[in-house]
Amino acid sequence: MNISVEVASSDHSDFEITELYLRLVTDDFAAYLIQKKRYRGVRTDQGQVLFPPYRLFCNDRVVFSLKKIWIFHALRQEGIRL
């Protein structure tokens, strides 16, 4: 399992919103992000977490979980910040 961590921001709004965007990616796309986009991969027991080349701050412990609202699923994280 590969989890990609990216920064998403709104460019078309009066309010500036920036948040972290998490998604599950395939092994081929993970290799593409590492080789072409210069993401750095951190191996864990459960898989690999891919971080972008710019600086994100991580606590000593990072937790990923799955959040379900009605029929929608989303990955959630605690411990990573801009």
Distance bins in CASP14 RR format, pairs under 12 A and 6 or more apart:
PFRMAT RR
TARGET T0000
AUTHOR 0000-0000-0000
RMODE 2
METHOD distances of the structure
MODEL  1
1 22 0 0 0 0 0 1 0 0 0 0 0
1 23 0 0 0 0 0 1 0 0 0 0 0
1 24 1 0 0 1 0 0 0 0 0 0 0
1 25 0 0 0 0 1 0 0 0 0 0 0
1 26 0 0 0 0 1 0 0 0 0 0 0
1 27 0 0 0 0 1 0 0 0 0 0 0
1 30 0 0 0 0 1 0 0 0 0 0 0
1 43 0 0 0 0 0 1 0 0 0 0 0
1 44 0 0 0 0 1 0 0 0 0 0 0
1 45 0 0 0 0 0 1 0 0 0 0 0
1 46 1 0 0 1 0 0 0 0 0 0 0
1 47 1 0 1 0 0 0 0 0 0 0 0
1 48 1 0 0 1 0 0 0 0 0 0 0
1 49 0 0 0 0 1 0 0 0 0 0 0
1 50 0 0 0 0 0 1 0 0 0 0 0
1 64 0 0 0 0 1 0 0 0 0 0 0
1 66 0 0 0 0 0 1 0 0 0 0 0
1 75 0 0 0 0 0 1 0 0 0 0 0
2 22 0 0 0 0 0 1 0 0 0 0 0
2 23 0 0 0 0 1 0 0 0 0 0 0
2 24 1 0 0 1 0 0 0 0 0 0 0
2 25 1 0 1 0 0 0 0 0 0 0 0
2 26 1 0 0 1 0 0 0 0 0 0 0
2 27 1 0 0 1 0 0 0 0 0 0 0
2 28 0 0 0 0 1 0 0 0 0 0 0
2 29 1 0 0 1 0 0 0 0 0 0 0
2 30 1 0 1 0 0 0 0 0 0 0 0
2 31 0 0 0 0 1 0 0 0 0 0 0
2 32 0 0 0 0 0 1 0 0 0 0 0
2 33 0 0 0 0 1 0 0 0 0 0 0
2 34 0 0 0 0 1 0 0 0 0 0 0
2 39 0 0 0 0 0 1 0 0 0 0 0
2 41 0 0 0 0 1 0 0 0 0 0 0
2 42 0 0 0 0 0 1 0 0 0 0 0
2 43 0 0 0 0 0 1 0 0 0 0 0
2 44 0 0 0 0 0 1 0 0 0 0 0
2 46 0 0 0 0 0 1 0 0 0 0 0
2 47 1 0 0 1 0 0 0 0 0 0 0
2 48 1 0 1 0 0 0 0 0 0 0 0
2 49 1 0 0 1 0 0 0 0 0 0 0
2 50 1 0 0 1 0 0 0 0 0 0 0
2 51 0 0 0 0 0 1 0 0 0 0 0
2 64 0 0 0 0 0 1 0 0 0 0 0
2 75 0 0 0 0 0 1 0 0 0 0 0
3 20 0 0 0 0 0 1 0 0 0 0 0
3 21 0 0 0 0 0 1 0 0 0 0 0
3 22 1 0 1 0 0 0 0 0 0 0 0
3 23 1 0 0 1 0 0 0 0 0 0 0
3 24 1 0 0 1 0 0 0 0 0 0 0
3 25 1 0 0 1 0 0 0 0 0 0 0
3 26 0 0 0 0 0 1 0 0 0 0 0
3 29 0 0 0 0 0 1 0 0 0 0 0
3 30 0 0 0 0 1 0 0 0 0 0 0
3 33 0 0 0 0 0 1 0 0 0 0 0
3 39 0 0 0 0 0 1 0 0 0 0 0
3 41 0 0 0 0 0 1 0 0 0 0 0
3 42 0 0 0 0 1 0 0 0 0 0 0
3 43 0 0 0 0 0 1 0 0 0 0 0
3 44 0 0 0 0 1 0 0 0 0 0 0
3 46 0 0 0 0 1 0 0 0 0 0 0
3 47 1 0 0 1 0 0 0 0 0 0 0
3 48 1 0 0 1 0 0 0 0 0 0 0
3 49 1 0 1 0 0 0 0 0 0 0 0
3 50 1 0 0 1 0 0 0 0 0 0 0
3 51 0 0 0 0 1 0 0 0 0 0 0
3 62 0 0 0 0 0 1 0 0 0 0 0
3 63 0 0 0 0 0 1 0 0 0 0 0
3 64 1 0 0 1 0 0 0 0 0 0 0
3 65 0 0 0 0 0 1 0 0 0 0 0
3 66 0 0 0 0 0 1 0 0 0 0 0
3 75 1 0 0 1 0 0 0 0 0 0 0
3 76 0 0 0 0 0 1 0 0 0 0 0
3 77 0 0 0 0 1 0 0 0 0 0 0
3 80 0 0 0 0 0 1 0 0 0 0 0
4 20 0 0 0 0 0 1 0 0 0 0 0
4 21 0 0 0 0 1 0 0 0 0 0 0
4 22 1 0 0 1 0 0 0 0 0 0 0
4 23 1 0 1 0 0 0 0 0 0 0 0
4 24 1 0 0 1 0 0 0 0 0 0 0
4 25 1 0 1 0 0 0 0 0 0 0 0
4 26 0 0 0 0 0 1 0 0 0 0 0
4 27 0 0 0 0 0 1 0 0 0 0 0
4 29 1 0 0 1 0 0 0 0 0 0 0
4 30 1 0 0 1 0 0 0 0 0 0 0
4 31 0 0 0 0 0 1 0 0 0 0 0
4 32 0 0 0 0 0 1 0 0 0 0 0
4 33 1 0 0 1 0 0 0 0 0 0 0
4 34 0 0 0 0 0 1 0 0 0 0 0
4 37 0 0 0 0 1 0 0 0 0 0 0
4 39 1 0 0 1 0 0 0 0 0 0 0
4 40 0 0 0 0 0 1 0 0 0 0 0
4 41 0 0 0 0 1 0 0 0 0 0 0
4 42 0 0 0 0 0 1 0 0 0 0 0
4 48 0 0 0 0 1 0 0 0 0 0 0
4 49 0 0 0 0 1 0 0 0 0 0 0
4 50 1 0 1 0 0 0 0 0 0 0 0
4 51 0 0 0 0 1 0 0 0 0 0 0
4 52 0 0 0 0 1 0 0 0 0 0 0
4 64 0 0 0 0 0 1 0 0 0 0 0
4 75 0 0 0 0 1 0 0 0 0 0 0
4 77 0 0 0 0 0 1 0 0 0 0 0
5 19 0 0 0 0 0 1 0 0 0 0 0
5 20 1 0 0 1 0 0 0 0 0 0 0
5 21 1 0 0 1 0 0 0 0 0 0 0
5 22 1 0 1 0 0 0 0 0 0 0 0
5 23 0 0 0 0 1 0 0 0 0 0 0
5 24 0 0 0 0 0 1 0 0 0 0 0
5 25 0 0 0 0 0 1 0 0 0 0 0
5 30 0 0 0 0 0 1 0 0 0 0 0
5 33 0 0 0 0 0 1 0 0 0 0 0
5 39 0 0 0 0 1 0 0 0 0 0 0
5 40 0 0 0 0 0 1 0 0 0 0 0
5 41 0 0 0 0 1 0 0 0 0 0 0
5 42 0 0 0 0 1 0 0 0 0 0 0
5 48 0 0 0 0 0 1 0 0 0 0 0
5 49 1 0 0 1 0 0 0 0 0 0 0
5 50 1 0 0 1 0 0 0 0 0 0 0
5 51 1 0 1 0 0 0 0 0 0 0 0
5 52 1 0 0 1 0 0 0 0 0 0 0
5 53 0 0 0 0 0 1 0 0 0 0 0
5 54 0 0 0 0 0 1 0 0 0 0 0
5 56 1 0 0 1 0 0 0 0 0 0 0
5 57 0 0 0 0 0 1 0 0 0 0 0
5 58 0 0 0 0 1 0 0 0 0 0 0
5 62 0 0 0 0 1 0 0 0 0 0 0
5 64 0 0 0 0 1 0 0 0 0 0 0
5 75 0 0 0 0 1 0 0 0 0 0 0
5 77 1 0 0 1 0 0 0 0 0 0 0
5 79 0 0 0 0 0 1 0 0 0 0 0
5 80 1 0 0 1 0 0 0 0 0 0 0
5 81 0 0 0 0 0 1 0 0 0 0 0
5 82 0 0 0 0 0 1 0 0 0 0 0
6 18 0 0 0 0 0 1 0 0 0 0 0
6 19 0 0 0 0 1 0 0 0 0 0 0
6 20 1 0 0 1 0 0 0 0 0 0 0
6 21 1 0 1 0 0 0 0 0 0 0 0
6 22 1 0 0 1 0 0 0 0 0 0 0
6 23 1 0 0 1 0 0 0 0 0 0 0
6 25 0 0 0 0 0 1 0 0 0 0 0
6 33 0 0 0 0 1 0 0 0 0 0 0
6 37 0 0 0 0 1 0 0 0 0 0 0
6 39 0 0 0 0 1 0 0 0 0 0 0
6 49 0 0 0 0 0 1 0 0 0 0 0
6 50 0 0 0 0 1 0 0 0 0 0 0
6 51 0 0 0 0 1 0 0 0 0 0 0
6 52 1 0 0 1 0 0 0 0 0 0 0
6 53 0 0 0 0 0 1 0 0 0 0 0
6 54 0 0 0 0 0 1 0 0 0 0 0
6 56 0 0 0 0 1 0 0 0 0 0 0
6 75 0 0 0 0 0 1 0 0 0 0 0
6 77 0 0 0 0 0 1 0 0 0 0 0
6 80 0 0 0 0 0 1 0 0 0 0 0
6 82 0 0 0 0 0 1 0 0 0 0 0
7 17 0 0 0 0 0 1 0 0 0 0 0
7 18 1 0 0 1 0 0 0 0 0 0 0
7 19 1 0 0 1 0 0 0 0 0 0 0
7 20 1 0 0 1 0 0 0 0 0 0 0
7 21 1 0 0 1 0 0 0 0 0 0 0
7 22 0 0 0 0 0 1 0 0 0 0 0
7 51 0 0 0 0 0 1 0 0 0 0 0
7 52 1 0 0 1 0 0 0 0 0 0 0
7 53 0 0 0 0 0 1 0 0 0 0 0
7 54 1 0 0 1 0 0 0 0 0 0 0
7 55 0 0 0 0 0 1 0 0 0 0 0
7 56 1 0 0 1 0 0 0 0 0 0 0
7 80 0 0 0 0 0 1 0 0 0 0 0
7 81 0 0 0 0 0 1 0 0 0 0 0
7 82 1 0 0 1 0 0 0 0 0 0 0
8 17 0 0 0 0 1 0 0 0 0 0 0
8 18 1 0 0 1 0 0 0 0 0 0 0
8 19 1 0 1 0 0 0 0 0 0 0 0
8 20 1 0 0 1 0 0 0 0 0 0 0
8 21 1 0 1 0 0 0 0 0 0 0 0
8 22 0 0 0 0 1 0 0 0 0 0 0
8 23 0 0 0 0 0 1 0 0 0 0 0
8 52 0 0 0 0 0 1 0 0 0 0 0
8 82 0 0 0 0 0 1 0 0 0 0 0
9 15 0 0 0 0 0 1 0 0 0 0 0
9 16 1 0 0 1 0 0 0 0 0 0 0
9 17 1 0 0 1 0 0 0 0 0 0 0
9 18 1 0 1 0 0 0 0 0 0 0 0
9 19 1 0 0 1 0 0 0 0 0 0 0
9 20 0 0 0 0 0 1 0 0 0 0 0
9 21 0 0 0 0 1 0 0 0 0 0 0
9 82 0 0 0 0 1 0 0 0 0 0 0
10 16 1 0 0 1 0 0 0 0 0 0 0
10 17 1 0 1 0 0 0 0 0 0 0 0
10 18 1 0 0 1 0 0 0 0 0 0 0
10 19 0 0 0 0 1 0 0 0 0 0 0
10 21 0 0 0 0 0 1 0 0 0 0 0
11 17 0 0 0 0 1 0 0 0 0 0 0
11 18 0 0 0 0 0 1 0 0 0 0 0
17 82 0 0 0 0 0 1 0 0 0 0 0
18 56 0 0 0 0 0 1 0 0 0 0 0
18 81 0 0 0 0 0 1 0 0 0 0 0
18 82 1 0 0 1 0 0 0 0 0 0 0
19 74 0 0 0 0 0 1 0 0 0 0 0
19 76 0 0 0 0 0 1 0 0 0 0 0
19 77 0 0 0 0 0 1 0 0 0 0 0
19 80 0 0 0 0 0 1 0 0 0 0 0
19 81 0 0 0 0 0 1 0 0 0 0 0
19 82 0 0 0 0 1 0 0 0 0 0 0
20 49 0 0 0 0 0 1 0 0 0 0 0
20 51 0 0 0 0 0 1 0 0 0 0 0
20 52 0 0 0 0 0 1 0 0 0 0 0
20 56 1 0 0 1 0 0 0 0 0 0 0
20 57 0 0 0 0 0 1 0 0 0 0 0
20 58 0 0 0 0 0 1 0 0 0 0 0
20 62 0 0 0 0 0 1 0 0 0 0 0
20 64 0 0 0 0 0 1 0 0 0 0 0
20 74 0 0 0 0 0 1 0 0 0 0 0
20 75 0 0 0 0 1 0 0 0 0 0 0
20 76 0 0 0 0 1 0 0 0 0 0 0
20 77 1 0 0 1 0 0 0 0 0 0 0
20 78 0 0 0 0 0 1 0 0 0 0 0
20 79 0 0 0 0 1 0 0 0 0 0 0
20 80 1 0 0 1 0 0 0 0 0 0 0
20 81 1 0 0 1 0 0 0 0 0 0 0
20 82 1 0 0 1 0 0 0 0 0 0 0
21 52 0 0 0 0 0 1 0 0 0 0 0
21 56 0 0 0 0 0 1 0 0 0 0 0
21 74 0 0 0 0 1 0 0 0 0 0 0
21 75 0 0 0 0 1 0 0 0 0 0 0
21 76 0 0 0 0 0 1 0 0 0 0 0
21 77 0 0 0 0 0 1 0 0 0 0 0
21 80 0 0 0 0 0 1 0 0 0 0 0
21 82 0 0 0 0 0 1 0 0 0 0 0
22 49 0 0 0 0 1 0 0 0 0 0 0
22 50 0 0 0 0 0 1 0 0 0 0 0
22 51 0 0 0 0 0 1 0 0 0 0 0
22 56 0 0 0 0 0 1 0 0 0 0 0
22 62 0 0 0 0 0 1 0 0 0 0 0
22 63 0 0 0 0 0 1 0 0 0 0 0
22 64 1 0 0 1 0 0 0 0 0 0 0
22 65 0 0 0 0 0 1 0 0 0 0 0
22 66 0 0 0 0 0 1 0 0 0 0 0
22 67 0 0 0 0 0 1 0 0 0 0 0
22 73 0 0 0 0 0 1 0 0 0 0 0
22 74 1 0 0 1 0 0 0 0 0 0 0
22 75 1 0 1 0 0 0 0 0 0 0 0
22 76 1 0 0 1 0 0 0 0 0 0 0
22 77 1 0 1 0 0 0 0 0 0 0 0
22 78 0 0 0 0 0 1 0 0 0 0 0
22 79 0 0 0 0 0 1 0 0 0 0 0
22 80 0 0 0 0 1 0 0 0 0 0 0
23 29 0 0 0 0 1 0 0 0 0 0 0
23 30 0 0 0 0 0 1 0 0 0 0 0
23 33 0 0 0 0 0 1 0 0 0 0 0
23 49 0 0 0 0 0 1 0 0 0 0 0
23 50 0 0 0 0 1 0 0 0 0 0 0
23 64 0 0 0 0 0 1 0 0 0 0 0
23 73 0 0 0 0 0 1 0 0 0 0 0
23 74 0 0 0 0 1 0 0 0 0 0 0
23 75 1 0 0 1 0 0 0 0 0 0 0
23 77 0 0 0 0 0 1 0 0 0 0 0
24 30 0 0 0 0 1 0 0 0 0 0 0
24 46 0 0 0 0 0 1 0 0 0 0 0
24 47 0 0 0 0 0 1 0 0 0 0 0
24 48 0 0 0 0 0 1 0 0 0 0 0
24 49 0 0 0 0 0 1 0 0 0 0 0
24 50 0 0 0 0 0 1 0 0 0 0 0
24 64 0 0 0 0 0 1 0 0 0 0 0
24 66 0 0 0 0 0 1 0 0 0 0 0
24 73 0 0 0 0 0 1 0 0 0 0 0
24 74 0 0 0 0 0 1 0 0 0 0 0
24 75 1 0 0 1 0 0 0 0 0 0 0
25 31 0 0 0 0 1 0 0 0 0 0 0
25 32 0 0 0 0 1 0 0 0 0 0 0
25 33 1 0 0 1 0 0 0 0 0 0 0
25 34 0 0 0 0 0 1 0 0 0 0 0
25 37 0 0 0 0 0 1 0 0 0 0 0
25 39 0 0 0 0 1 0 0 0 0 0 0
25 41 0 0 0 0 0 1 0 0 0 0 0
25 47 0 0 0 0 0 1 0 0 0 0 0
25 48 0 0 0 0 1 0 0 0 0 0 0
25 49 0 0 0 0 0 1 0 0 0 0 0
25 50 1 0 0 1 0 0 0 0 0 0 0
25 75 0 0 0 0 0 1 0 0 0 0 0
26 32 0 0 0 0 1 0 0 0 0 0 0
26 33 0 0 0 0 0 1 0 0 0 0 0
26 48 0 0 0 0 0 1 0 0 0 0 0
26 50 0 0 0 0 0 1 0 0 0 0 0
27 33 0 0 0 0 0 1 0 0 0 0 0
27 34 0 0 0 0 0 1 0 0 0 0 0
27 47 0 0 0 0 0 1 0 0 0 0 0
27 48 0 0 0 0 1 0 0 0 0 0 0
27 50 0 0 0 0 0 1 0 0 0 0 0
28 34 0 0 0 0 0 1 0 0 0 0 0
28 35 0 0 0 0 0 1 0 0 0 0 0
28 36 0 0 0 0 0 1 0 0 0 0 0
29 35 0 0 0 0 0 1 0 0 0 0 0
29 36 0 0 0 0 0 1 0 0 0 0 0
29 37 0 0 0 0 0 1 0 0 0 0 0
29 39 0 0 0 0 0 1 0 0 0 0 0
29 48 0 0 0 0 0 1 0 0 0 0 0
29 50 0 0 0 0 1 0 0 0 0 0 0
30 36 0 0 0 0 0 1 0 0 0 0 0
30 37 0 0 0 0 0 1 0 0 0 0 0
30 39 0 0 0 0 1 0 0 0 0 0 0
30 40 0 0 0 0 0 1 0 0 0 0 0
30 41 0 0 0 0 1 0 0 0 0 0 0
30 42 0 0 0 0 0 1 0 0 0 0 0
30 43 0 0 0 0 0 1 0 0 0 0 0
30 47 0 0 0 0 1 0 0 0 0 0 0
30 48 1 0 0 1 0 0 0 0 0 0 0
30 49 0 0 0 0 1 0 0 0 0 0 0
30 50 1 0 1 0 0 0 0 0 0 0 0
30 51 0 0 0 0 0 1 0 0 0 0 0
31 37 0 0 0 0 0 1 0 0 0 0 0
31 39 0 0 0 0 1 0 0 0 0 0 0
31 41 0 0 0 0 0 1 0 0 0 0 0
31 48 0 0 0 0 0 1 0 0 0 0 0
31 50 0 0 0 0 0 1 0 0 0 0 0
32 38 0 0 0 0 0 1 0 0 0 0 0
32 39 0 0 0 0 1 0 0 0 0 0 0
32 50 0 0 0 0 0 1 0 0 0 0 0
33 39 1 0 1 0 0 0 0 0 0 0 0
33 40 0 0 0 0 1 0 0 0 0 0 0
33 41 0 0 0 0 1 0 0 0 0 0 0
33 48 0 0 0 0 0 1 0 0 0 0 0
33 49 0 0 0 0 0 1 0 0 0 0 0
33 50 1 0 1 0 0 0 0 0 0 0 0
33 51 0 0 0 0 1 0 0 0 0 0 0
33 52 0 0 0 0 1 0 0 0 0 0 0
33 53 0 0 0 0 0 1 0 0 0 0 0
34 40 1 0 0 1 0 0 0 0 0 0 0
34 41 1 0 0 1 0 0 0 0 0 0 0
34 42 0 0 0 0 0 1 0 0 0 0 0
34 43 0 0 0 0 0 1 0 0 0 0 0
34 48 0 0 0 0 1 0 0 0 0 0 0
34 49 0 0 0 0 0 1 0 0 0 0 0
34 50 1 0 0 1 0 0 0 0 0 0 0
34 51 0 0 0 0 0 1 0 0 0 0 0
34 52 0 0 0 0 0 1 0 0 0 0 0
34 53 0 0 0 0 0 1 0 0 0 0 0
35 41 0 0 0 0 0 1 0 0 0 0 0
35 50 0 0 0 0 0 1 0 0 0 0 0
36 53 0 0 0 0 0 1 0 0 0 0 0
37 50 0 0 0 0 1 0 0 0 0 0 0
37 51 0 0 0 0 0 1 0 0 0 0 0
37 52 1 0 0 1 0 0 0 0 0 0 0
37 53 1 0 0 1 0 0 0 0 0 0 0
37 54 0 0 0 0 0 1 0 0 0 0 0
38 50 0 0 0 0 0 1 0 0 0 0 0
38 51 0 0 0 0 0 1 0 0 0 0 0
38 52 0 0 0 0 1 0 0 0 0 0 0
38 53 1 0 1 0 0 0 0 0 0 0 0
38 54 0 0 0 0 1 0 0 0 0 0 0
39 48 0 0 0 0 1 0 0 0 0 0 0
39 49 0 0 0 0 1 0 0 0 0 0 0
39 50 1 0 1 0 0 0 0 0 0 0 0
39 51 1 0 0 1 0 0 0 0 0 0 0
39 52 1 0 1 0 0 0 0 0 0 0 0
39 53 1 0 0 1 0 0 0 0 0 0 0
39 54 0 0 0 0 0 1 0 0 0 0 0
39 56 0 0 0 0 0 1 0 0 0 0 0
40 48 0 0 0 0 0 1 0 0 0 0 0
40 49 0 0 0 0 1 0 0 0 0 0 0
40 50 1 0 0 1 0 0 0 0 0 0 0
40 51 1 0 1 0 0 0 0 0 0 0 0
40 52 0 0 0 0 1 0 0 0 0 0 0
40 53 1 0 0 1 0 0 0 0 0 0 0
40 54 0 0 0 0 0 1 0 0 0 0 0
40 55 0 0 0 0 0 1 0 0 0 0 0
40 56 0 0 0 0 0 1 0 0 0 0 0
40 58 0 0 0 0 0 1 0 0 0 0 0
41 47 0 0 0 0 1 0 0 0 0 0 0
41 48 1 0 1 0 0 0 0 0 0 0 0
41 49 1 0 0 1 0 0 0 0 0 0 0
41 50 1 0 1 0 0 0 0 0 0 0 0
41 51 1 0 0 1 0 0 0 0 0 0 0
41 52 0 0 0 0 0 1 0 0 0 0 0
41 53 0 0 0 0 0 1 0 0 0 0 0
42 48 1 0 0 1 0 0 0 0 0 0 0
42 49 1 0 1 0 0 0 0 0 0 0 0
42 50 1 0 0 1 0 0 0 0 0 0 0
42 51 1 0 0 1 0 0 0 0 0 0 0
42 56 0 0 0 0 0 1 0 0 0 0 0
42 58 0 0 0 0 1 0 0 0 0 0 0
42 62 0 0 0 0 1 0 0 0 0 0 0
42 80 0 0 0 0 0 1 0 0 0 0 0
43 49 0 0 0 0 1 0 0 0 0 0 0
43 50 0 0 0 0 0 1 0 0 0 0 0
44 50 0 0 0 0 0 1 0 0 0 0 0
44 61 0 0 0 0 0 1 0 0 0 0 0
44 62 0 0 0 0 1 0 0 0 0 0 0
44 63 0 0 0 0 0 1 0 0 0 0 0
44 64 0 0 0 0 1 0 0 0 0 0 0
46 62 0 0 0 0 0 1 0 0 0 0 0
46 63 0 0 0 0 0 1 0 0 0 0 0
46 64 0 0 0 0 1 0 0 0 0 0 0
47 64 0 0 0 0 0 1 0 0 0 0 0
49 56 0 0 0 0 0 1 0 0 0 0 0
49 58 0 0 0 0 1 0 0 0 0 0 0
49 62 1 0 0 1 0 0 0 0 0 0 0
49 63 0 0 0 0 0 1 0 0 0 0 0
49 64 0 0 0 0 1 0 0 0 0 0 0
49 75 0 0 0 0 0 1 0 0 0 0 0
49 77 0 0 0 0 1 0 0 0 0 0 0
49 79 0 0 0 0 0 1 0 0 0 0 0
49 80 0 0 0 0 1 0 0 0 0 0 0
50 56 0 0 0 0 0 1 0 0 0 0 0
51 57 0 0 0 0 0 1 0 0 0 0 0
51 58 0 0 0 0 1 0 0 0 0 0 0
51 62 0 0 0 0 0 1 0 0 0 0 0
51 77 0 0 0 0 0 1 0 0 0 0 0
51 80 0 0 0 0 1 0 0 0 0 0 0
51 82 0 0 0 0 0 1 0 0 0 0 0
52 80 0 0 0 0 0 1 0 0 0 0 0
52 82 0 0 0 0 0 1 0 0 0 0 0
54 82 0 0 0 0 1 0 0 0 0 0 0
55 80 0 0 0 0 0 1 0 0 0 0 0
55 81 0 0 0 0 0 1 0 0 0 0 0
55 82 0 0 0 0 1 0 0 0 0 0 0
56 62 0 0 0 0 0 1 0 0 0 0 0
56 77 0 0 0 0 0 1 0 0 0 0 0
56 79 0 0 0 0 1 0 0 0 0 0 0
56 80 1 0 1 0 0 0 0 0 0 0 0
56 81 1 0 0 1 0 0 0 0 0 0 0
56 82 1 0 0 1 0 0 0 0 0 0 0
57 79 0 0 0 0 1 0 0 0 0 0 0
57 80 1 0 0 1 0 0 0 0 0 0 0
57 81 1 0 1 0 0 0 0 0 0 0 0
57 82 1 0 0 1 0 0 0 0 0 0 0
58 77 0 0 0 0 1 0 0 0 0 0 0
58 78 0 0 0 0 0 1 0 0 0 0 0
58 79 1 0 0 1 0 0 0 0 0 0 0
58 80 1 0 1 0 0 0 0 0 0 0 0
58 81 0 0 0 0 1 0 0 0 0 0 0
58 82 0 0 0 0 0 1 0 0 0 0 0
59 77 0 0 0 0 0 1 0 0 0 0 0
59 78 0 0 0 0 1 0 0 0 0 0 0
59 79 1 0 1 0 0 0 0 0 0 0 0
59 80 1 0 0 1 0 0 0 0 0 0 0
59 81 0 0 0 0 1 0 0 0 0 0 0
60 78 0 0 0 0 0 1 0 0 0 0 0
60 79 0 0 0 0 1 0 0 0 0 0 0
60 80 0 0 0 0 0 1 0 0 0 0 0
61 77 0 0 0 0 0 1 0 0 0 0 0
61 78 0 0 0 0 1 0 0 0 0 0 0
61 79 1 0 0 1 0 0 0 0 0 0 0
61 80 0 0 0 0 0 1 0 0 0 0 0
62 76 0 0 0 0 0 1 0 0 0 0 0
62 77 1 0 0 1 0 0 0 0 0 0 0
62 78 1 0 0 1 0 0 0 0 0 0 0
62 79 1 0 1 0 0 0 0 0 0 0 0
62 80 1 0 1 0 0 0 0 0 0 0 0
62 81 0 0 0 0 0 1 0 0 0 0 0
63 75 0 0 0 0 0 1 0 0 0 0 0
63 76 0 0 0 0 1 0 0 0 0 0 0
63 77 1 0 0 1 0 0 0 0 0 0 0
63 78 1 0 1 0 0 0 0 0 0 0 0
63 79 1 0 0 1 0 0 0 0 0 0 0
63 80 0 0 0 0 1 0 0 0 0 0 0
64 74 0 0 0 0 0 1 0 0 0 0 0
64 75 1 0 0 1 0 0 0 0 0 0 0
64 76 1 0 0 1 0 0 0 0 0 0 0
64 77 1 0 1 0 0 0 0 0 0 0 0
64 78 0 0 0 0 1 0 0 0 0 0 0
64 79 0 0 0 0 1 0 0 0 0 0 0
64 80 0 0 0 0 1 0 0 0 0 0 0
65 73 0 0 0 0 0 1 0 0 0 0 0
65 74 0 0 0 0 1 0 0 0 0 0 0
65 75 1 0 0 1 0 0 0 0 0 0 0
65 76 1 0 1 0 0 0 0 0 0 0 0
65 77 1 0 0 1 0 0 0 0 0 0 0
65 78 1 0 0 1 0 0 0 0 0 0 0
65 79 0 0 0 0 0 1 0 0 0 0 0
66 72 0 0 0 0 0 1 0 0 0 0 0
66 73 1 0 0 1 0 0 0 0 0 0 0
66 74 1 0 0 1 0 0 0 0 0 0 0
66 75 1 0 0 1 0 0 0 0 0 0 0
66 76 1 0 0 1 0 0 0 0 0 0 0
66 77 0 0 0 0 0 1 0 0 0 0 0
67 73 1 0 0 1 0 0 0 0 0 0 0
67 74 1 0 1 0 0 0 0 0 0 0 0
67 75 1 0 0 1 0 0 0 0 0 0 0
67 76 1 0 1 0 0 0 0 0 0 0 0
67 77 0 0 0 0 0 1 0 0 0 0 0
67 78 0 0 0 0 0 1 0 0 0 0 0
68 74 1 0 0 1 0 0 0 0 0 0 0
68 75 0 0 0 0 0 1 0 0 0 0 0
68 76 0 0 0 0 0 1 0 0 0 0 0
69 76 0 0 0 0 0 1 0 0 0 0 0
END
